[in-house]
Amino acid sequence: MATKWFPDWSIRPAHQDGQVIATDERLPWPQTLLMGLQHTFAMFGATVLAPLLMGFDPNLMIFISGFGTLLFFLLVGGRVPSYLGSSFAVIGAVIAVTGYAGQGINPNLGIALGGTIACGLLYALIGLVVMAVGTHWVERLMPPVVTGAVVMAIGLNLAPIAVKDVSGSDFDTIMALITVLSISGFAIFTRGLVQRLLILLGLIVSYMVYILLANGLGFGQPIDFAGVAHAAWFGVPQFSQPVFDLNAMIMIAPVAIILVAENLGHIKAVSAMTGQNLDPYIGRAFFADGLSTTLSGSVGGTAMTTYAENIGVMAATRVYSSLVFVAAAGVAIFLGLSPKFGALIHTIPASILGGTAIVVFGLIAVAGARIWIQNKVDFSDNCNLLVAAVTLVCGAGNFSFHIAHFNLGGIGTATFIAIALYALLNWRANSTSKSKAASNHPVVS
């Protein structure tokens, strides 16, 4: 562990192709600002999409993501390069407790915020425990077979939500397919930063096509831009107050376990890319992410998580300076202070959001399989096979658990089943192995 809280950030005079800029180095400030702007756009698509799918204010979430990132930076002492944005892991639980129908602001937003605060506090508590005793217990509790199954279950659990948004009419279905093709086109036929922005750019292209077909040619419901015209250019976002409902808190709080897995994977990935050991900062990172989630829920925002999109940008540019994320946070705060920008976001049609969700939720599911592949999970082992099989069916089927006033949604149930089943089967397998070893080597008196 470093003796100083912040590094000194030695300056590199220029960034040449192939040159690695370490976490404790920095580029000249103009280049740092440009790199930060790139990270802001990389996280933009997902950070806007997640609150829209849950009925939160996306403009407020952009604003909060900037402050959350700054708080994370301060608490980890600038040692871990990371951007904090909206978490997709909480979408299923929020929709389950609020009954959100997928249009406009969530009428039960306060209940979701109370659950988000509970999730953040649990997450921060896990961070404090890790700071005290280390990370080994987390890695033993959630090995790759468990984290992979839970991540895949999240994507499968959310699939019906995406399909529902694109089934309103034939035109909606066609626009959803155009959105999927637009995003896929950027993913396959572009490179560099453009490819990193595939979700954002795909959404913009499909939005332009929608305006042409609906507003121009009259094939669908036209977009109403009156709200954008009347919105102010600058203004403080509208905050919301949480409502503490025990049932909602019980359903949303367990998502903290998934956020732990996401953050752990982020830090391990950055450690591998930079060649720097960031394990000493894992506890601080968990605590910072949990505290950011708590503060976000207190004012109207979603749960926060580290972003894979930003890992991709770092891998492409080989710039890992943590000061880049200070610049990115500043850009996000500036955008969040524009009500006109927020009003423009609210004009995005449900069919386009649904098409985007099909891609995003599918990528979440595939990310679970990627965890298995990268960690070479052995499915000839019946323990791994059963954990994955049961978790996926419970998540995809939205298997909910109800006892009296205690309700646990499909994602929460799948998460707990994965952890408990792995622990039980692994303990049983170890006990059986020890018994066989003892019988093969009897004690001679």
N, C-alpha and C positions, 0 to 999 in steps of 0.2 A: 504493500500500500504506500502511495506517495505521501511524503511528509507535508507537502504544501497542498492546500485545498484545490487551487487552480494551477494549471501548468503555465509556463512562461510564453508559449506560442512563438517560437523562433520564426522569423519571417523568411519565406522563399521569394526571391525577387521576381520570378516568372514561373508560370506553369507550362512545361513542355509536355508533348505527347509521351505517354508512358511513365512519366515521373509521378511517384507516389508522394502525396502530401499527408503526413501523419496527423493523428488527432491533436498532437501538441505542437503543430506547426500551422502557419497561416500564409495565405497569399496577400498581396497588397489589397487594401480595402476596396477599390473599385472591382477587382476580380472576385473578391469575397462576396460582395453584394450581388454580382451577376450569378455566382454559383448558388447563393441563397434563393434568388428569384427562381432559378431552375428547380430547386427542391420544393418551393411553394407550389409551382404548377404541377410537379410530379404527384404531390399528395392531394391536389385540389379535387380531382374527380371523385375519389373515394370519400374524402371528408365532406363533400357536398351531398353525395348520393346517400350515404348512411342516414343522416338526419332527415332527408326527404322521405326515405322509406319508412321512418318511424313517426313522422309528423312533427319533428323538431324544426326549429328555425335554422336553416343552413348558413345564413349570414352570421348569426350569433355564433354558430359552431366554428366558422372560419376565425372569428375574433377570438374565441376561447382557445382554439388550437394554438394560436400564437402565444398566449399567456401560459398555456400548459407546457409548451416547448421551452419557454424561458425558465419556468419553475423547475422543469426537469434538468436543464442545463446548470442551474444554480446548485441543486441538491446533489448532483453527481460531480460537481466541481469541474464541469467542462471536460470530463474524462471520457464520456461515452457519446459519440455523435449519433443523434437521434432526433426525429421529428415526431411529435405526438398529435394524432388526429382521431377522428371518430372510429369507434370499434364496430365491426360488423358482427362480432360474437354475441352482442347483446340484443340484436334485432328481434330474434324469435321470442325471447323472454319479454321484451317490451310490448310487442304486438299482442302476446298472449294475455298480459295483465291489463292492457288498456283497451283491447278490442278494436284497435285502430283499423279503419276501413281502407286506408291508402290514399286519401285525398285531403289536402290542406293541413292545417295545424291540428295536432292530436288533441281531442277534447279532454282527454284524461292525462294530459302531460304531467301534471303535478305528481300523480301517483308514480309515473315512470321515473321522475326526478328523485323521489324518495328512495326508490329501489336502487337508482344509480349511486346515490350517496352511500347506501349500505354496502354496495359492491366495492366502492372506492375505499371505505374504511377497512373492509376485510382484506383487500389487496395491500393496503398500507401496513396492516398488522402482519401479513405474511412477509413483507419486506423487512420489518423490524426483527422478526424471528430469524430470517436469513442473515441479517447483519450480526445477530448474536451467535448463531450456531453453524452457519455455512449453508451451502446449496445441495449437499449430498442427499438430504432427505427429500428435496423437491425432485431431483433426478430419479430417485428410487421410487417415489410415489407416482411419477408420470414419465415412464420410459417412452421411447418412440412409438411403440405399438399403441399405447394409450393416447398420446397427444395426436397421433395421426388419425386414429379412429374418431376422436372428439372433433377435430377440425373437419373431417369429411362429413360427419353427422350434422354439423352446423350448416354446411352447404346444402345437403339433401333436405334438411328440415325447412330451409327457407325457399326451396324450389316452388312449392305451391303458391307462395306470395307473388313471385315473379310472373308465373303463368296467369294468375288471376288478373293482373294489371294489363295483360295484352289480349284478353278474351272478350272485350266489350263489344267490338264490331270487327268487320272484315278489314276496315281501314286501320284500326288499331293493331291488328295482327300483322298487316303488311308493314306498318311503320316499325313495329318491334323487330321484324326480320331485317328491315333496312338498317336499323340500329346495330343489330348483331353483325351484319355484313360490313358495316362501316368500321366498327371496332376491330373486327377480324382483319380487314384490309390493312389498317395501320399496323397491326401486330405482325403481319406476314411480309408486306411489301415496303416497309420503311425501316430505317436504322437510326441509331443514336437517340438523341433527345426526343425526336418525333415519335419513335417507337415507345419510349418510356411514357409518353403522354397519350397512349392509345385510347384510354377510356374517355378522357376529356375531349380529345379531338374527334373521336367517333361520335360522341354525344353532340358536339357542335355541328358536324356534318349532317347528322340525321335531323337535328333541329332546323337547319336551313332547308332540308328537303321537305320537312313538315310544313314550314311556312309557305313554300312554293305550292305544295299540293292542296293544303287546307285554306290558307289565307288568299292564295293567288288563284287557284283553279276550283276551289269549293268542294273538294272531295271529302273533307272531314270538318270537325269542329274548329273554327278559326281560333288562333291565339289572341287573347285580349291584352293589349299593351297599355291599357289605361292606367293600371297601377304603377307601371314603370314611369310613365309620363309625369304622374303626380308625386312620385317619391323624391325626397331630397337627395342631393348628392352626398352630403355628409350628415352624420347623426349617430348618436349612441344607440346600439342595438337594444331591443326590448327584452328585458330579463323576465324570468318566470320563477315563482316560488314552489318549492317541493311540498308534497303532501306525504306524510309518513303512514303508509298502509302496510301492516305487518305481512299480509299475504304477498303483496308486490315485492316487499323487501326480501322475503324468503325465496321468491322465484328468481329475482334478478341478482342477488348477492353471489350465488355460486358461480356466476360467470367470471368472477375474479380468478378462479382456477384456470380458466382458458386464457385470460389475460396474462397470467404468470407464464404459461407455456409460450405465448407469443413473444413476450419480452425476453424470456430466456433464449429462445431461438434467435432473436435479433442480436443479442449480445454475443452469442456463440458465433454467429455468421460474421459480424464485424471483427471479432477477434481473429477468425481464420483469415479474413481478407487483409488485415493490417499486420498480422504477426505479433500483435500486442496482447498480453494477457489481461483481459478486462474482468475476469472472475471476481477480483476483490470489490468491484463496484456493482455486482448484481443485486445485493441487498438494497443499496442506495437507489438503484434504478427501479426496483419493485416499489419501494416506499414513495419515490417521486411520482411514479405513474399512478399509484393509488391515491396520493394526495391530490394530483391533478384531476383525477376522476371525481373525487369528492367535491372539489371546488367547482368543477364543471356542472355537476348535478345540482349544486346549490344555487346556480344562477340561470339554469335552463338548458344546459348542454348534455351531451351523451357521454358514455364511458369513453375513456381515452386509451389509446394503445400506440405502440411503436409501429412504424409503417414500412412494409416490405418495399413499396415503391421507391422510398428513399435509399434503401439498401441497393436497389438496382442502379440508381443514379450514381451512388458512390462507387459501385463496381465498374460502371462505364467510364467515369471521369478519373477514378483513382485519387480523388480528393476527399480525405476523411477528417479534415479540420473541423472541430466542433464549433468554431466560430461561424462557420457557414450557416449553421442552424439558428444562430442568433439573428443573422440577416434574414433568413427565411421567416422566422417568427415575426420580425418587424413588418415584412411585406404583408403577412396574413392579417395582422392587427389593422393595418392601413385599409385593406380591402373590407374588413369587417365593419369599418366605420362608415360604409356607404350604403344607406338604405336603398338607393337606386339599384345598386348591384344585387342586393338581396331580393328586390322586387323582380328583377330579371330572372333570377334563379327560379322563382315561383311560377313563372310562365311555362316551364318545361312540361310538356304533356305527359300524362301517366303512361301512355304507350311507349314513349321513348325511355322513360325511367324503367319500365318493365323489361324492355329489350336489354337495357344496360344491366339490370339486375340478373337477367338470365346468364349473361357472361360472367359477372362478378361472383354470383353464387356458385356457378359451375367451377370457376377458378378456385374458390375456397374449398370445394369438395376435392378437386384434383390436388390441391396443396397437401391435403391429408395423405393421399397416396404417395406424393413426392417425399414426405417425411419417412414413410416406410421404406421407399426405395433407397434414399440417401443413407439411411441407417441400417440397411440390409436386414430388415426384420424377417425372421425365419417363420414362415407360415406352415412349415412342416411340424412345428411345435404346436400341439393342440391348445396350449394355454393362450398363445398369441392368436390362433385362429378363432377361438371362441370369444375372446375379448373383442376382437374386431367385428365378428359376425353379429353378436348381440347388440353392441353399441350402435352399429349402423342401422339395424332394423328399428331399434328404439328411437333413434334420432329421426330417421326418414319417416317413420309412422307417427311421429309426434306423440309418443307414449308418455302420458302424463300421470303423475302420482298424486292421489288425493287421500288425505286422512283428516277428517274434521275440517278445520280451517286451513290446513296446510296443503298447498298446491304447488307442484313442481312441474314445469313445462317440459316439452320433449328434449330440448337441449340440456337443461339442468339434469333431467333424469338420465340421459345418455352419458353425461359427464360422470355423475356419481357411480353409475353402473360400471363404467369402464375402469374407474379407479378401484372400486371395491372388488370387482370380479378378478382383476389382475392380481390384487393383493391376496385374495383368497386362493386362487388357483396356483399362483406362484409359491405361496406358503405351503400348500398341499403337495406340490411337486417337490419342493425342497425337503419336506418332512419324509416323503416316500423315498427319496434318494438317500437320505441319511439312514433310514431304517434298513434299506437294502445294503448299504455299506457296512452297517453294524452287523448284519446277519452273515455277511461274507467274511467278517473278521471278528469271530467270537473271542471273548476274553478268556484267557487261559489262567486258571488259578493255580 
